[in-house]
């Protein structure tokens, strides 16, 4: 009685199409081919590993060059997807070959469906990722945070070992400015592609570059290239403006990028670049709105509050001079002093309102320069600033805070003195105090007119503040 091969064949045909994940589908095909023919070994090799990111699927164990091996091609639509190899049987019959051809035909349909499902799922993930990046970039955050967001999201979407942002340098090369990796990216950031590199012309021209193996590709010249294998380098370009390049390298030995992944990554980079431009424009608009609001507040304070306080102080001063009673004289004196202090504090506040609300300097030197730059907005010219000694290391935070307060007040006072055309600010961290201790000394000189009749020499005004280190 002959064995009826139809039920096993039907079972195999139905089994290869039960899963829409491509790798699982290929494994079903290999296992079904071995079961149908009684072969001990089966393997499926793909014609173009780069298209699906797969090179070979096999049953457990290697495929030996056994006699009687059987090979059948698998076609997906009009192209050859790969070849199904069987071995480990004394003799393959014509019936085995017929069964294998039937299985291969069904396998081509199942592989085509799996490809469509895989591509749809990938597109959905990349579209969702691009939308998430756009939402994140249009929220709050600095420019550096925005680049990090793009690099990290792209790395996750591409299943890459790293997400890297490169930007053009003044020398004509490109430098890694942001990196997202599974470990510490510190040794990657700062790596440069020197001018003259073969890949540089394409990158600066806004063209994508696809690399099969970063470690061996002669176009790759960075010192970290030996860590990586397949890579995509994608332009971040919007409205003709090249923001930089997004690089997505995988580890050495990892599967290559498929044509679908390359297309989706290029589209993601284009949308991310547009989101970066929009985020930068939005940040500039918000910054301008803050500056305009602060400028309005400063004008209101100066035009209304300061004038009223000054007028009140003048009236009190006049009253004090006409008064003959000691108590009234003393009380009015204190009131005048308080009004003068209030005017000073308001002027200090006006200077503070001129400061940028974001990206504030963190170093002491930077904070001093920021104060003098803010004063330039009211003065119409920039004060000159000079530092002596290791101000960053020697001036403690508490002392630095007091010095900055004194600097604001001195600049505010100088701004309302008539005839000021030059201000010189000196911070000396090598000063010696009168008691012999080491200290820091702030000197603010302006060439404005003085109402001190005892001077009358036109030498300007010098304000000095000092404290021990």
C-alpha positions as CSV (number, residue, x, y, z in Angstrom):
1,X,0.0,0.0,0.0
2,X,1.6,3.3,-1.1
3,X,2.0,6.2,1.3
4,X,-0.3,9.1,0.4
5,X,1.9,12.3,0.5
6,X,-1.0,14.7,0.2
7,X,-1.9,15.2,3.9
8,X,1.7,15.9,4.9
9,X,2.0,18.3,1.9
10,X,-1.2,20.1,2.8
11,X,0.0,20.4,6.4
12,X,3.3,21.8,5.2
13,X,1.7,24.3,2.8
14,X,-0.6,25.5,5.5
15,X,2.2,25.6,8.1
16,X,4.5,28.0,6.1
17,X,1.8,30.7,6.0
18,X,0.7,30.6,9.6
19,X,3.1,33.4,10.7
20,X,3.6,36.8,9.2
21,X,7.1,37.4,10.7
22,X,9.6,36.8,7.9
23,X,12.3,35.0,9.8
24,X,9.7,32.7,11.4
25,X,8.1,32.0,8.0
26,X,11.5,31.0,6.5
27,X,12.2,28.7,9.4
28,X,8.8,27.0,8.8
29,X,9.7,26.5,5.1
30,X,13.1,24.9,6.0
31,X,11.6,22.6,8.6
32,X,8.7,21.6,6.4
33,X,11.1,20.8,3.5
34,X,13.1,18.5,5.8
35,X,10.0,16.8,7.1
36,X,8.4,16.2,3.7
37,X,11.5,14.7,2.1
38,X,13.1,12.9,5.1
39,X,16.2,15.0,4.7
40,X,18.4,15.3,7.8
41,X,19.7,18.8,6.8
42,X,17.9,21.7,5.1
43,X,18.9,25.3,4.5
44,X,17.5,28.4,2.7
45,X,20.0,30.9,1.4
46,X,18.8,34.3,0.2
47,X,20.0,35.8,-3.1
48,X,20.2,39.4,-1.8
49,X,20.9,39.5,2.0
50,X,20.7,43.3,1.9
51,X,17.0,43.3,0.9
52,X,15.6,41.5,3.9
53,X,18.6,41.5,6.2
54,X,18.8,37.7,6.2
55,X,21.5,35.5,4.7
56,X,20.6,31.9,5.6
57,X,18.1,29.9,7.6
58,X,18.8,26.3,8.3
59,X,17.8,23.3,10.4
60,X,20.0,22.6,13.5
61,X,23.5,21.5,12.4
62,X,25.5,22.4,9.3
63,X,24.6,21.3,5.7
64,X,27.3,18.9,4.6
65,X,28.2,18.4,0.9
66,X,26.4,15.0,0.9
67,X,25.7,13.1,-2.2
68,X,22.2,13.2,-3.5
69,X,21.7,16.9,-2.4
70,X,18.6,18.6,-3.8
71,X,18.3,22.3,-4.6
72,X,15.1,24.1,-5.5
73,X,14.7,27.9,-6.2
74,X,12.1,30.0,-4.4
75,X,10.6,32.9,-6.4
76,X,8.7,35.8,-4.9
77,X,6.7,37.3,-7.8
78,X,9.2,37.6,-10.7
79,X,12.4,37.5,-8.8
80,X,14.4,34.8,-7.2
81,X,14.3,35.1,-3.4
82,X,16.8,32.3,-2.7
83,X,17.4,28.6,-2.9
84,X,16.3,25.7,-0.7
85,X,19.0,23.1,-0.2
86,X,18.4,19.6,1.1
87,X,21.0,17.0,2.1
88,X,21.5,14.0,4.4
89,X,19.5,11.4,2.4
90,X,20.9,8.6,0.4
91,X,18.7,9.3,-2.6
92,X,16.2,12.0,-3.4
93,X,13.3,10.7,-5.5
94,X,11.3,12.5,-8.3
95,X,8.5,12.6,-5.8
96,X,10.7,14.5,-3.3
97,X,11.5,17.0,-6.0
98,X,7.9,17.5,-6.9
99,X,6.9,18.0,-3.3
100,X,9.7,20.5,-2.9
101,X,8.6,22.5,-6.0
102,X,5.0,22.6,-4.6
103,X,6.3,23.8,-1.2
104,X,8.6,26.3,-2.9
105,X,5.7,27.8,-4.8
106,X,3.6,28.2,-1.6
107,X,6.7,29.5,0.2
108,X,7.1,32.3,-2.4
109,X,3.5,33.5,-1.6
110,X,4.1,33.3,2.1
111,X,7.4,35.2,1.9
112,X,5.7,37.9,-0.2
113,X,3.0,38.3,2.4
114,X,5.5,38.4,5.2
115,X,7.5,41.0,3.4
116,X,4.4,43.2,3.0
117,X,3.6,42.8,6.6
118,X,7.1,43.5,7.7
119,X,7.3,46.6,5.6
120,X,4.0,47.9,6.9
121,X,5.0,47.4,10.4
122,X,8.3,49.1,9.9
123,X,6.7,52.1,8.2
124,X,4.3,52.4,11.1
125,X,7.1,52.4,13.7
126,X,9.2,55.0,11.8
127,X,6.1,57.2,11.2
128,X,5.3,57.0,14.9
129,X,8.9,57.7,15.8
130,X,9.1,60.8,13.5
131,X,5.9,62.1,15.0
132,X,7.2,61.6,18.5
133,X,10.4,63.4,17.6
134,X,8.5,66.4,16.2
135,X,6.3,66.6,19.3
136,X,9.4,66.5,21.6
137,X,11.3,69.1,19.5
138,X,8.5,71.5,19.5
139,X,8.3,71.4,23.3
140,X,10.8,73.0,25.6
141,X,14.5,72.2,25.5
142,X,17.8,73.5,24.2
143,X,19.3,72.9,20.8
144,X,21.6,70.3,22.2
145,X,18.7,68.4,23.7
146,X,16.9,68.5,20.3
147,X,19.9,66.8,18.6
148,X,20.1,64.2,21.3
149,X,16.4,63.4,20.9
150,X,16.8,62.8,17.2
151,X,19.9,60.7,17.7
152,X,18.4,58.5,20.4
153,X,15.0,58.0,18.7
154,X,16.7,57.1,15.4
155,X,19.0,54.6,17.1
156,X,16.1,52.8,18.6
157,X,14.1,52.7,15.4
158,X,17.0,51.5,13.3
159,X,18.1,48.9,15.9
160,X,21.5,50.5,15.6
161,X,24.5,50.4,18.0
162,X,24.7,54.2,18.0
163,X,22.8,57.3,16.9
164,X,25.3,60.0,16.0
165,X,24.8,63.6,14.8
166,X,27.7,65.3,12.9
167,X,27.9,68.9,12.0
168,X,30.2,70.9,9.7
169,X,33.3,72.4,11.2
170,X,35.0,75.7,10.3
171,X,37.9,73.8,8.8
172,X,35.7,72.1,6.2
173,X,35.3,68.8,7.9
174,X,32.6,67.3,10.1
175,X,32.5,66.6,13.9
176,X,30.4,64.4,16.0
177,X,28.5,66.7,18.4
178,X,25.9,64.3,19.8
179,X,25.8,60.6,20.3
180,X,23.4,58.1,21.7
181,X,24.8,54.6,22.5
182,X,24.0,51.7,24.9
183,X,27.0,52.7,27.0
184,X,28.9,56.0,27.6
185,X,29.1,58.0,24.3
186,X,31.8,60.3,25.7
187,X,34.6,58.8,23.6
188,X,32.6,59.2,20.4
189,X,31.6,62.9,20.8
190,X,34.3,65.1,19.4
191,X,35.5,62.7,16.8
192,X,36.0,64.4,13.5
193,X,36.0,63.6,9.8
194,X,39.0,65.5,8.4
195,X,38.7,67.7,5.3
196,X,39.5,65.6,2.2
197,X,37.8,62.4,3.4
198,X,36.3,60.5,0.5
199,X,32.9,60.4,2.2
200,X,32.9,64.1,3.1
201,X,31.9,65.5,-0.2
202,X,28.7,63.4,-0.3
203,X,27.8,64.3,3.3
204,X,28.4,68.1,2.9
205,X,26.4,67.9,-0.4
206,X,23.4,66.5,1.5
207,X,23.6,63.0,0.0
208,X,22.9,59.8,2.0
209,X,25.8,57.3,2.3
210,X,25.3,53.6,2.9
211,X,28.2,51.5,4.2
212,X,28.2,47.7,4.3
213,X,31.1,47.6,6.8
214,X,32.4,50.7,8.5
215,X,35.6,48.9,9.7
216,X,36.8,48.0,6.2
217,X,35.2,50.6,3.9
218,X,38.1,52.8,2.7
219,X,35.8,55.9,2.7
220,X,35.5,55.7,6.5
221,X,38.4,57.5,8.2
222,X,37.3,58.2,11.8
223,X,39.2,56.4,14.6
224,X,36.0,54.8,15.9
225,X,35.1,53.1,12.6
226,X,36.6,49.7,13.7
227,X,33.7,49.3,16.2
228,X,31.0,49.3,13.6
229,X,29.7,47.3,10.7
230,X,26.7,48.3,8.5
231,X,25.9,52.0,8.7
232,X,23.7,54.7,7.2
233,X,24.8,58.4,7.1
234,X,21.7,60.5,6.3
235,X,21.5,64.3,5.6
236,X,19.6,66.5,8.1
237,X,18.5,69.0,5.5
238,X,15.5,71.3,5.2
239,X,14.8,74.2,2.8
240,X,18.3,73.9,1.3
241,X,19.9,74.2,4.8
242,X,22.2,71.4,5.9
243,X,21.9,71.1,9.7
244,X,24.2,68.1,9.9
245,X,24.3,64.4,9.3
246,X,22.6,61.5,11.2
247,X,24.7,58.4,11.3
248,X,23.3,55.0,12.4
249,X,26.0,52.4,12.6
250,X,25.4,48.8,13.7
251,X,27.9,46.5,15.4
252,X,30.3,44.5,13.4
253,X,28.7,41.3,12.2
254,X,25.1,42.6,12.6
255,X,22.7,42.2,9.6
256,X,22.9,44.8,6.9
257,X,20.2,47.4,6.4
258,X,17.4,46.5,4.0
259,X,16.3,48.7,1.2
260,X,13.1,49.4,3.1
261,X,15.0,50.4,6.2
262,X,17.2,52.7,4.2
263,X,14.2,54.4,2.6
264,X,12.4,54.9,5.9
265,X,15.5,56.2,7.6
266,X,16.0,58.8,4.8
267,X,12.4,59.9,5.2
268,X,12.8,60.1,9.0
269,X,15.9,62.2,8.6
270,X,14.1,64.7,6.3
271,X,11.2,65.1,8.8
272,X,13.5,65.4,11.8
273,X,15.5,68.1,10.0
274,X,12.3,70.0,9.3
275,X,11.3,69.6,13.0
276,X,14.7,70.9,14.1
277,X,14.2,74.0,11.9
278,X,10.7,74.6,13.2
279,X,11.8,74.1,16.8
280,X,14.7,76.6,16.3
281,X,12.3,79.1,14.8
282,X,9.8,78.6,17.6
283,X,12.5,79.0,20.2
284,X,13.6,82.2,18.5
285,X,10.0,83.5,18.5
286,X,9.6,82.7,22.2
287,X,12.9,84.3,23.0
288,X,12.0,87.4,21.1
289,X,8.6,87.6,22.9
290,X,10.4,87.3,26.3
291,X,12.9,90.0,25.3
292,X,10.1,92.3,24.1
293,X,8.2,91.7,27.4
294,X,11.3,92.4,29.5
295,X,12.1,95.5,27.5
296,X,8.6,96.8,28.1
297,X,8.9,96.1,31.8
298,X,12.3,97.8,31.9
299,X,10.9,100.9,30.1
300,X,7.9,101.0,32.4
301,X,10.2,100.8,35.5
302,X,12.5,103.4,34.2
303,X,9.9,105.9,32.8
304,X,7.3,105.6,35.6
305,X,8.7,104.2,38.8
306,X,12.2,105.7,38.7
307,X,10.9,109.2,37.7
308,X,8.3,109.2,40.5
309,X,10.8,108.0,43.1
310,X,13.3,110.6,41.9
311,X,10.7,113.4,42.1
312,X,9.6,112.3,45.5
313,X,13.2,112.2,46.7
314,X,13.8,115.8,45.4
315,X,10.7,117.0,47.3
316,X,11.9,115.3,50.5
317,X,15.4,116.7,50.1
318,X,13.9,120.2,49.7
319,X,11.7,119.7,52.8
320,X,14.7,118.6,54.8
321,X,16.7,121.7,53.9
322,X,13.9,124.0,55.0
323,X,13.2,122.1,58.2
324,X,14.7,123.4,61.4
325,X,13.6,120.5,63.7
326,X,16.3,117.9,64.3
327,X,13.9,114.9,64.5
328,X,12.2,115.8,61.2
329,X,15.5,116.5,59.6
330,X,16.8,113.0,60.6
331,X,13.6,111.2,59.6
332,X,13.6,112.9,56.2
333,X,17.2,112.0,55.7
334,X,16.5,108.4,56.3
335,X,13.6,108.6,53.8
336,X,15.8,110.2,51.2
337,X,18.4,107.4,51.7
338,X,15.7,104.7,51.4
339,X,14.4,106.3,48.2
340,X,17.9,106.4,46.7
341,X,18.4,102.8,47.6
342,X,15.1,101.9,46.0
343,X,16.1,103.7,42.8
344,X,19.3,101.7,42.8
345,X,17.5,98.4,43.3
346,X,15.1,99.3,40.5
347,X,18.0,100.1,38.2
348,X,19.6,96.8,39.1
349,X,16.4,95.0,38.2
350,X,16.3,96.8,34.9
351,X,19.8,95.4,34.1
352,X,18.7,91.9,35.1
353,X,15.8,92.1,32.7
354,X,18.3,92.7,29.9
355,X,19.8,89.2,30.4
356,X,19.0,86.3,28.1
357,X,16.5,83.9,29.8
358,X,18.1,80.8,28.4
359,X,21.6,79.3,28.0
360,X,22.9,81.3,31.0
361,X,26.7,81.0,31.5
362,X,27.8,78.7,34.3
363,X,31.3,80.0,34.8
364,X,32.1,83.1,37.0
365,X,34.0,84.7,34.1
366,X,31.0,84.1,31.8
367,X,28.6,85.6,34.4
368,X,30.7,88.8,34.6
369,X,30.8,89.1,30.9
370,X,27.0,88.6,30.8
371,X,26.5,91.5,33.2
372,X,28.6,93.9,31.1
373,X,26.9,92.7,27.9
374,X,23.6,93.4,29.5
375,X,24.7,96.9,30.5
376,X,25.6,97.7,26.9
377,X,21.9,97.5,26.0
378,X,21.3,100.6,28.1
379,X,24.6,102.4,27.7
380,X,24.8,102.2,24.0
381,X,28.4,100.8,24.1
382,X,30.0,97.8,25.6
383,X,32.1,98.2,28.8
384,X,35.6,96.8,28.6
385,X,36.4,93.9,30.9
386,X,39.7,92.6,32.2
387,X,40.5,89.6,34.4
388,X,43.6,89.1,36.4
389,X,44.5,85.8,38.1
390,X,42.7,82.4,38.1
391,X,39.2,83.9,38.7
392,X,37.5,80.5,38.0
393,X,39.4,78.6,40.6
394,X,40.1,81.2,43.3
395,X,36.7,83.0,43.7
396,X,34.3,81.0,45.7
397,X,30.6,80.8,44.7
398,X,29.4,82.9,47.7
399,X,32.0,85.6,47.1
400,X,31.2,85.5,43.3
401,X,27.5,86.2,44.1
402,X,28.3,89.3,46.2
403,X,30.8,90.5,43.5
404,X,28.1,90.2,40.8
405,X,25.6,92.2,42.9
406,X,28.2,94.9,43.4
407,X,28.9,94.9,39.7
408,X,25.3,95.3,38.8
409,X,24.9,98.3,41.2
410,X,28.0,100.0,39.9
411,X,26.9,99.6,36.3
412,X,23.5,100.9,37.2
413,X,24.9,103.9,38.9
414,X,27.2,104.6,36.0
415,X,24.4,104.4,33.5
416,X,22.6,107.4,35.1
417,X,25.6,109.5,35.4
418,X,25.8,112.1,32.6
419,X,28.6,112.1,30.1
420,X,29.5,108.5,30.4
421,X,31.2,107.2,27.2
422,X,33.6,104.6,28.6
423,X,33.4,102.0,31.4
424,X,36.2,99.8,32.5
425,X,35.6,96.7,34.6
426,X,38.5,94.9,36.3
427,X,38.3,91.7,38.3
428,X,41.6,91.0,40.1
429,X,41.9,87.6,41.9
430,X,45.5,88.3,42.9
431,X,44.7,91.4,45.1
432,X,46.1,91.9,48.6
433,X,43.6,93.4,51.1
434,X,44.6,96.1,53.6
435,X,44.9,93.5,56.3
436,X,47.4,91.5,54.2
437,X,45.0,88.7,53.3
438,X,44.6,87.5,49.7
439,X,41.4,88.7,48.1
440,X,39.5,89.5,45.0
441,X,39.0,93.2,44.0
442,X,36.4,94.6,41.6
443,X,37.0,98.0,40.1
444,X,34.5,99.8,37.9
445,X,35.6,103.0,36.3
446,X,33.5,105.4,34.2
447,X,34.5,108.7,32.6
448,X,31.1,110.5,33.4
449,X,30.6,113.8,35.0
450,X,30.6,113.9,38.8
451,X,28.7,116.3,41.1
452,X,31.4,116.1,43.7
453,X,32.7,119.6,43.9
454,X,35.8,118.5,45.7
455,X,36.9,116.7,42.6
456,X,36.1,118.9,39.6
457,X,39.0,117.4,37.7
458,X,37.1,115.5,35.1
459,X,38.8,112.3,36.0
460,X,35.6,110.3,36.2
461,X,34.4,107.9,38.9
462,X,36.0,104.7,40.3
463,X,34.0,102.2,42.4
464,X,35.9,99.6,44.2
465,X,34.6,96.4,46.0
466,X,36.8,93.7,47.5
467,X,36.5,90.6,49.6
468,X,38.8,87.9,51.0
469,X,39.2,84.7,49.0
